[in-house]
Amino acid sequence: MLLKPLTIKNLKLKNRLVMAPMCMYVSDDQGFVQPFHPIHYGTRAIGGVGLIIQEATAVHPAGRITGGDLGIWLDEHISGLKEIVKAIHDNGAYAGIQLNHAGRKARVPGAVAPSAIPYSPKHQTPKEMTEADILATILDFQKAALRANQAGYDMLELHAAHGYLLHEFLSPNTNHRTDVYGDRKKFFTDVVKAIREVWPMEKVFAVRFSGSEFVPNGVTDLWLAELINETKHLGIDLIDVSSGGNMIEQEIDLYPGYQLPFAKTIKALTKLPTIGGGLIDNLQFANQALINEEADLIYLGRLLLREPYYIINHANRELKEDVPYPEPYLRGKK
Ligand SMILES: Cc1cc2nc3c(=O)[nH]c(=O)nc-3n(C[C@H](O)[C@H](O)[C@H](O)COP(=O)(O)O)c2cc1C
């Protein structure tokens, strides 16, 4: 199943393998694309993955995790981002972008959050957002989505996982507001609506969630399924299921595929396609997860950092099926 094509709206994927979004933190403190980025993403495209989701890309300078985050808060960012898209397209994959605001986990000055609760003693205490701040941030996401379309991305993923701003609004542990945004679903819903006003309906819109916070009282896969069912009519096409990141006290049991159970629940309860994974380091395991209906697509993260050509080099042995080998590299094929 892993190597079977799958169509989701505009994405006519050649296989079910996705490169997970992974921050590289090598931008120039202004969010601009560096020579590293098109090479990094283009290499993974050569390596045979069907869809690449670019790292968390900040919609506002104060919403960066670090000064090295890629940015999309300026029109001037678009031309560099186009180079990433071109490197991915030229080498046979689709290009997705993950839009993020780091909220209270920003390690640059000016962190904001739903409530003034620091993530850890080492993090700054964020400013509690006013309603005006919230409305401005919704617009930041909308303008970023417009730029992502201008840059040519095929897929947009809203980062609502890992304890960043969207997740902070969703969680009772980090959203203690008493105004309308104390309704934990409201900020998320408003951002989805704003993005969908400008992100073409024919292009896939995905959301990444944390299926568990690994502490009592956190957001759960069941609660998220309810949220997704209430909002999917706005134009959510795909759910990327991760976990954790909101609470420093989390205790995670790590094992290959440790996030798949959350993807499976969300897939079953929402009937939307899901991307699942976590610590997957071989294709047979990934294939079995699809057979078990745990997800529709599998993301690979760290495996593709250490071995960008893993898929083309190992599909044959692990899946007993060949994938097209890059023509210029044929003389190196084993
Ligand atoms: C270096 C690195 C950077 C990451 N950056 C992001 C990110 O920008 N956005 C995100 O949603 N997840 C991020 N993650 C999490 C990955 O997308 C993925 O969910 C996680 O690594 C588990 O998959 P894996 O075990 O296959 O690596 C990052 C992980 C790593 C290792």
The ligand as an SDF file (V2000), in Angstrom:
LIG
                    3D

 31 33  0  0  0  0  0  0  0  0999 V2000
   14.8840   18.4650   13.9940 C   0  0  0  0  0  0  0  0  0  0  0  0
   13.3970   18.3830   14.1530 C   0  0  0  0  0  0  0  0  0  0  0  0
   12.6220   19.4980   13.9170 C   0  0  0  0  0  0  0  0  0  0  0  0
   11.2260   19.4260   14.0080 C   0  0  0  0  0  0  0  0  0  0  0  0
   10.4810   20.5150   13.6630 N   0  0  0  0  0  0  0  0  0  0  0  0
    9.1330   20.3790   13.5610 C   0  0  0  0  0  0  0  0  0  0  0  0
    8.3480   21.4130   12.9760 C   0  0  0  0  0  0  0  0  0  0  0  0
    8.8610   22.4160   12.4630 O   0  0  0  0  0  0  0  0  0  0  0  0
    7.0130   21.2240   12.9550 N   0  0  0  0  0  0  0  0  0  0  0  0
    6.4160   20.1050   13.4450 C   0  0  0  0  0  0  0  0  0  0  0  0
    5.1920   19.9950   13.4080 O   0  0  0  0  0  0  0  0  0  0  0  0
    7.1410   19.1020   13.9630 N   0  0  0  0  0  0  0  0  0  0  0  0
    8.4830   19.1950   14.0040 C   0  0  0  0  0  0  0  0  0  0  0  0
    9.2220   18.1380   14.4350 N   0  0  0  0  0  0  0  0  0  0  0  0
    8.5580   16.8530   14.7180 C   0  0  0  0  0  0  0  0  0  0  0  0
    8.5540   15.9940   13.4470 C   0  0  0  0  0  0  0  0  0  0  0  0
    7.7350   16.5700   12.4370 O   0  0  0  0  0  0  0  0  0  0  0  0
    8.0370   14.5550   13.7190 C   0  0  0  0  0  0  0  0  0  0  0  0
    6.6790   14.6030   14.0710 O   0  0  0  0  0  0  0  0  0  0  0  0
    8.8070   13.8790   14.8310 C   0  0  0  0  0  0  0  0  0  0  0  0
   10.1990   14.0200   14.6330 O   0  0  0  0  0  0  0  0  0  0  0  0
    8.4520   12.3770   14.9190 C   0  0  0  0  0  0  0  0  0  0  0  0
    8.7330   11.7280   13.7090 O   0  0  0  0  0  0  0  0  0  0  0  0
   10.1200   10.9250   13.4790 P   0  0  0  0  0  0  0  0  0  0  0  0
   10.2890   10.0340   14.6560 O   0  0  0  0  0  0  0  0  0  0  0  0
    9.8900   10.1870   12.1860 O   0  0  0  0  0  0  0  0  0  0  0  0
   11.2340   11.9260   13.4000 O   0  0  0  0  0  0  0  0  0  0  0  0
   10.6180   18.2120   14.3830 C   0  0  0  0  0  0  0  0  0  0  0  0
   11.4140   17.1060   14.6770 C   0  0  0  0  0  0  0  0  0  0  0  0
   12.7760   17.1590   14.5370 C   0  0  0  0  0  0  0  0  0  0  0  0
   13.6000   15.9340   14.7880 C   0  0  0  0  0  0  0  0  0  0  0  0
  1  2  1  0
  2  3  1  0
  2 30  2  0
  3  4  2  0
  4  5  1  0
  4 28  1  0
  5  6  2  0
  6  7  1  0
  6 13  1  0
  7  8  2  0
  7  9  1  0
  9 10  1  0
 10 11  2  0
 10 12  1  0
 12 13  2  0
 13 14  1  0
 14 15  1  0
 14 28  1  0
 15 16  1  0
 16 17  1  0
 16 18  1  0
 18 19  1  0
 18 20  1  0
 20 21  1  0
 20 22  1  0
 22 23  1  0
 23 24  1  0
 24 25  2  0
 24 26  1  0
 24 27  1  0
 28 29  2  0
 29 30  1  0
 30 31  1  0
M  END
$$$$
